[in-house]
Amino acid sequence: MGFSALGLTNALLSAVTDQGYRAPTPIQLAAIPAILAGQDLMAGAQTGTGKTAAFALPILQKLAEPMDQGVRALILVPTRELAQQVGASFVAYGRHTGLRTVITYGGVSVNTQMAELQAGADIVVATPGRLLDHLKRGTVTLSQLEFLVLDESDRMLDMGFIDDIKRIVVTAPKTRQTLLFSATFDEAIFKLSKNLLNDPQLIEVDTRNAAAQQVEQIAYEVDKARKREITSFLIGSRNWHQVLIFTRTKAGADALAKEMTKDGIKTQSIHGDKSQGAREKALEDFKQGQVRALVATDVASRGLDIEQLKYVINYELPHNAEDYIHRIGRTGRAGESGVAITLLSADERWLLEDIHKLLPTRLLQQWLPGYEPDLSQDFSAGSKKPRPTPNSKSKSTGRGRRR
């Protein structure tokens, strides 16, 4: 089935063709007719499934033509990078419609964004904190809002944006059409949907919480002290380019990038402590091939849109098993194959056990020739979550804003 069978206008079909798309993805086949029919939506879809077009195309069609009556569609996203990418998609798909899209997010001067909003916007793509700031300043009003989209809702909750979302929603008409997209569903997401959505249609195009099927997942048992050496060896000896590497901490990302560059692998890091300009430059250098590897934390990686990314390395496993799914979802996109390598040290086995609960099959753990682990380490001993020591401080595991 082609896009023309979904009832899209010629203007939108032309824009889709301009973007090089030939056939709709499963999420587009399911979501576009439902949105055009006026239904609220709760959709489960991983990154790389075409979900942005799944809501952008029908919204652009239903808005039809520009009107001088304020913001008519609001798309809330968790990160600056995702705001830029979603906004760019609306501009590209709506190029023949005359509808105006404005993107607004934190970390940059608010004055330019205020001027753009005051000049008029049909569609606003925003992070919750900055949008709330504009509402307080009076540079945005949602009294005429027709569409509210929450993209990557699970990550917005993880980052502590629930209160901001609630404050935003109360300023919008209850007659709006609300669309909620999430890579994973949990109790918090279902609770949010009950508060915001009206008799929504539930769409799940992938197995819930399942990893991308086209990603080859490999776990190497390694000595923790040799992880950096192994990472540089894999990239260098196999001539890999555009490799996305995940660490748990910002300091770890910086240190790894520095050491890998010394190894001759030009590498940069990206995380929340970097300035917006530095993050954008690192990402652009990576996309252009000027940087061979990019080391990222989980929060910073969300929303990254890197076409044809082939390789992901889990330098350290995440404490949240669902973050593993998000990580490997960076590769194997749009039907392409990908490779996700996990460097598993003995103390991380318990983390892998949690990840296995989300995967259809367990990962085969193997040794990398020449980098076999020290057999005096008991890998089986790390299969259980470590118990806190009497002197250790408890840490909150609840949802809270992460900066």
C-alpha positions in Angstrom: 0.0 0.0 0.0 1.3 3.4 -0.9 0.9 6.8 0.8 -1.8 7.8 -1.7 -4.1 5.1 -0.3 -4.0 6.8 3.1 -6.1 9.7 1.9 -3.3 12.3 2.0 -3.5 15.5 -0.2 -1.4 16.0 -3.3 0.7 18.6 -1.4 1.6 16.2 1.3 2.2 13.3 -1.2 4.6 15.6 -3.1 6.5 16.4 0.1 6.7 12.7 1.0 8.1 12.0 -2.5 10.6 14.8 -2.1 11.9 13.1 1.1 12.5 9.9 -0.8 9.8 7.8 0.9 8.0 5.2 -1.2 5.8 3.2 1.1 4.4 3.8 4.6 5.8 2.0 7.6 3.5 -0.1 9.9 3.1 2.8 12.4 2.1 5.2 9.6 -0.4 2.7 8.2 -2.1 2.4 11.6 -1.8 5.9 12.9 -2.5 8.2 9.9 -6.1 7.0 9.2 -6.9 7.1 12.9 -5.6 10.7 13.3 -7.4 11.8 10.2 -10.6 10.2 11.7 -10.2 12.5 14.7 -9.3 9.8 17.3 -7.0 10.3 20.3 -4.1 7.9 20.0 -1.8 6.0 22.4 0.9 4.5 20.1 3.8 2.3 21.0 6.7 2.6 18.5 10.4 2.6 18.7 12.6 5.3 17.3 13.3 4.7 13.6 9.8 3.4 12.8 8.7 6.5 11.0 6.6 7.7 13.9 7.2 11.4 13.3 5.6 11.3 9.9 2.8 9.2 11.4 1.6 12.2 13.3 3.1 15.1 11.3 1.4 14.2 8.0 -2.2 13.9 9.2 -1.8 17.0 11.4 -0.6 19.0 8.5 -3.6 17.8 6.4 -6.2 18.5 9.1 -4.8 22.0 9.7 -5.3 22.5 6.0 -4.2 26.1 5.6 -2.7 28.9 7.8 -5.1 30.9 10.0 -4.3 34.0 12.1 -5.7 32.5 15.3 -2.7 31.3 17.3 -1.0 28.0 17.8 -3.1 25.1 16.5 -0.8 22.2 17.0 1.7 21.6 19.9 4.3 18.8 19.9 6.1 18.3 23.2 9.4 16.5 23.1 11.9 15.7 25.9 15.1 17.1 24.4 16.5 20.0 22.3 17.8 17.6 19.6 14.5 15.9 19.2 12.8 19.3 19.0 15.1 20.3 16.1 14.5 17.0 14.3 10.7 16.9 14.7 10.5 20.6 13.7 12.6 20.0 10.6 10.2 17.2 9.7 7.2 19.4 10.0 8.9 22.0 7.8 9.8 19.5 5.2 6.4 17.7 5.0 4.6 21.0 5.2 6.6 22.9 2.5 3.7 23.0 0.1 1.0 23.9 2.7 2.0 27.4 3.8 1.7 26.4 7.5 4.4 27.9 9.7 6.3 25.8 12.3 8.3 27.3 15.2 10.8 25.3 17.3 11.5 26.4 20.9 13.7 24.8 23.5 15.9 25.7 26.4 19.7 26.3 26.5 19.6 29.2 24.0 18.4 32.8 24.2 14.7 33.1 24.6 14.5 36.4 22.7 14.9 35.1 19.2 12.3 32.4 19.9 9.9 35.0 21.3 10.2 37.0 18.1 9.4 34.0 16.0 6.4 33.1 18.1 5.1 36.6 18.0 5.4 36.6 14.2 2.8 33.8 14.2 2.9 30.0 14.3 0.5 27.3 13.3 2.6 24.6 14.8 5.0 24.7 17.8 7.5 22.0 18.6 8.8 22.5 22.1 10.4 21.1 25.2 8.1 21.4 28.2 10.2 23.7 30.3 10.7 26.3 27.6 7.1 26.1 26.4 5.9 26.8 30.0 8.2 29.8 30.1 6.6 31.2 26.9 3.1 30.6 28.4 4.1 32.6 31.5 5.5 35.4 29.4 2.4 35.5 27.2 4.2 34.9 24.0 2.2 31.8 23.4 -1.5 31.0 23.9 -3.0 27.6 23.5 -6.7 28.7 23.5 -7.1 27.7 19.9 -5.1 24.4 20.1 -6.5 21.6 18.0 -3.7 19.0 18.4 -1.5 18.1 21.3 1.3 15.5 20.7 3.5 14.0 23.4 6.4 12.4 21.6 8.7 10.0 23.5 6.4 10.3 26.5 8.3 7.7 28.5 11.4 9.7 28.4 9.6 12.9 29.3 8.4 11.2 32.5 11.8 9.8 33.2 13.2 13.4 33.0 10.7 14.7 35.5 8.5 16.7 33.1 5.2 15.5 34.4 4.4 18.6 36.4 5.3 20.9 33.4 3.1 18.8 31.1 0.1 19.1 33.5 0.6 22.9 33.7 0.6 23.1 30.0 -2.4 20.9 29.4 -4.7 22.9 31.6 -4.3 25.9 29.3 -5.5 24.0 26.3 -9.1 23.3 25.2 -10.5 19.9 26.3 -11.8 19.5 22.7 -8.3 19.1 21.4 -7.1 15.8 19.8 -4.3 14.3 21.8 -1.7 11.9 20.5 0.7 10.1 22.9 3.7 8.2 21.5 6.0 6.1 23.6 8.7 3.6 23.0 7.7 1.7 26.1 4.5 1.4 28.1 4.4 1.2 31.9 2.1 2.1 34.7 3.1 5.7 34.6 2.4 6.0 30.9 -1.1 4.4 31.3 -1.9 6.8 34.1 -0.9 9.7 32.0 -3.0 8.5 29.1 -6.1 8.2 31.3 -5.6 11.8 32.4 -5.0 13.3 29.0 -6.7 11.1 26.4 -10.3 10.7 25.5 -11.3 7.1 24.5 -7.9 6.6 22.7 -7.1 4.0 20.1 -4.2 1.8 21.2 -1.6 1.1 18.5 1.3 -1.2 19.0 3.3 -1.9 15.8 6.2 -3.7 17.6 6.4 -6.2 20.4 6.1 -4.2 23.6 9.5 -3.3 25.0 11.2 -5.5 22.3 14.5 -4.6 20.7 14.7 -3.9 17.0 14.7 -7.3 15.2 17.2 -6.3 12.6 19.9 -5.5 15.1 22.6 -8.2 15.7 23.3 -8.1 19.4 26.7 -9.5 20.7 27.9 -9.6 24.3 31.7 -10.0 24.9 32.8 -11.0 28.4 35.8 -8.7 29.1 38.0 -7.4 31.9 36.7 -4.1 33.0 40.2 -2.5 32.9 40.5 -3.4 29.2 37.2 -2.0 27.9 38.8 1.1 26.4 41.5 -0.9 24.7 38.9 -3.3 23.3 36.7 -0.5 22.1 39.5 1.1 20.1 40.6 -2.3 18.8 37.1 -3.1 17.5 36.7 0.2 15.7 40.2 0.3 14.3 40.7 -3.3 13.3 37.3 -3.6 11.7 37.4 -0.1 10.1 34.2 1.0 11.6 32.9 4.5 11.1 30.1 6.4 12.8 30.1 4.3 16.0 27.9 5.5 18.9 29.2 4.5 22.3 27.2 4.6 25.5 28.6 5.2 29.0 26.6 5.7 32.3 28.2 9.0 33.4 29.2 12.3 31.9 32.7 12.1 33.3 33.1 8.6 31.9 32.0 9.8 28.4 34.6 12.6 28.5 37.4 10.4 29.7 36.7 7.7 27.1 36.6 10.2 24.3 39.9 11.6 25.3 41.6 8.2 25.6 40.2 6.9 22.3 41.4 10.0 20.5 44.9 9.2 21.9 44.5 5.8 20.3 44.0 7.4 16.9 40.2 7.1 16.9 38.9 10.7 16.6 36.2 10.8 19.2 33.9 13.4 20.8 31.5 13.2 23.8 28.0 14.5 24.1 26.1 14.9 27.4 24.0 17.4 29.4 26.9 19.4 30.8 28.0 20.4 27.2 26.7 23.7 25.9 24.0 23.5 23.2 26.5 24.8 20.6 29.1 22.1 21.6 26.5 19.3 21.4 25.2 20.4 18.0 28.7 20.7 16.6 29.8 17.3 17.9 26.7 15.7 16.4 27.2 17.5 13.1 30.9 16.5 13.0 29.8 12.9 13.7 27.2 12.9 10.9 29.7 14.5 8.4 32.3 11.8 9.2 34.8 14.3 10.7 34.5 12.3 14.0 34.6 8.6 13.9 33.0 7.8 17.3 30.6 9.6 19.5 30.4 8.8 23.2 27.0 9.6 24.8 25.1 9.3 28.0 21.5 7.9 27.8 19.8 11.3 28.5 21.9 13.1 25.8 21.3 10.4 23.2 17.5 10.6 23.3 16.2 12.0 20.1 19.4 11.7 18.2 18.5 11.1 14.6 21.5 9.6 12.8 20.7 8.0 9.4 22.3 4.7 8.6 24.1 4.3 11.9 25.5 0.8 11.7 27.3 0.3 15.1 26.4 0.8 18.7 28.7 -0.1 21.6 27.5 -0.5 25.2 30.7 0.4 27.0 28.8 0.1 30.2 25.3 -1.4 30.6 22.6 1.0 31.8 21.0 0.5 35.3 17.6 0.9 33.6 17.0 -2.1 31.3 14.7 -0.2 29.0 17.6 2.2 28.3 19.3 -0.7 26.6 16.4 -1.0 24.2 16.6 2.7 23.5 20.4 2.5 22.9 20.3 -0.3 20.4 17.3 1.4 18.7 19.8 4.0 17.4 20.9 1.4 14.8 18.9 -1.0 12.6 16.5 1.7 11.6 14.1 1.9 8.7 14.7 -1.7 7.8 18.5 -1.4 7.7 20.7 -3.9 9.6 22.8 -2.9 12.6 25.2 -4.3 15.2 25.1 -3.6 18.9 28.1 -4.7 20.9 28.0 -5.0 24.7 31.3 -5.1 26.7 30.3 -7.1 29.7 32.5 -7.0 32.8 31.9 -9.4 35.7 30.2 -6.8 37.9 27.5 -6.1 35.3 26.0 -9.6 34.9 23.0 -8.6 37.1 22.2 -5.8 34.7 22.2 -8.2 31.8 19.7 -10.4 33.6 17.2 -7.5 33.8 17.8 -6.8 30.1 17.1 -10.4 29.2 13.6 -10.0 30.5 12.9 -7.5 27.7 14.4 -9.6 24.9 12.8 -12.5 23.0 16.0 -14.5 23.4 19.0 -14.3 25.7 22.2 -12.8 24.4 25.0 -15.3 23.7 28.0 -14.3 25.8 31.3 -14.9 24.1 35.0 -14.1 24.3 36.8 -11.8 21.9 39.9 -13.6 20.6 43.0 -11.9 22.1 41.0 -10.2 24.8 39.7 -13.2 26.8 38.7 -12.2 30.4 40.7 -13.1 33.5 39.2 -16.5 34.4 39.9 -15.8 38.1 36.9 -13.5 37.9 33.6 -15.3 38.5 31.2 -14.0 35.9 28.3 -16.0 37.4 28.8 -14.2 40.7 27.7 -11.0 39.1 24.3 -12.4 38.0 22.6 -11.0 41.1 22.0 -7.4 42.0 24.6 -6.4 44.6 23.2 -5.9 48.1 23.8 -2.4 49.7 26.5 -2.4 52.4 25.7 -1.1 55.9 27.7 2.1 55.1 26.2 2.7 51.7 23.7 5.5 51.1 20.4 4.6 49.6 19.7 6.3 46.3 16.2 7.2 45.0 15.1 5.2 42.0 11.9 7.2 41.4 11.2 9.5 38.5 12.8 12.9 38.8 14.2 15.5 36.5 17.6 14.7 35.3 19.6 17.7 34.0 
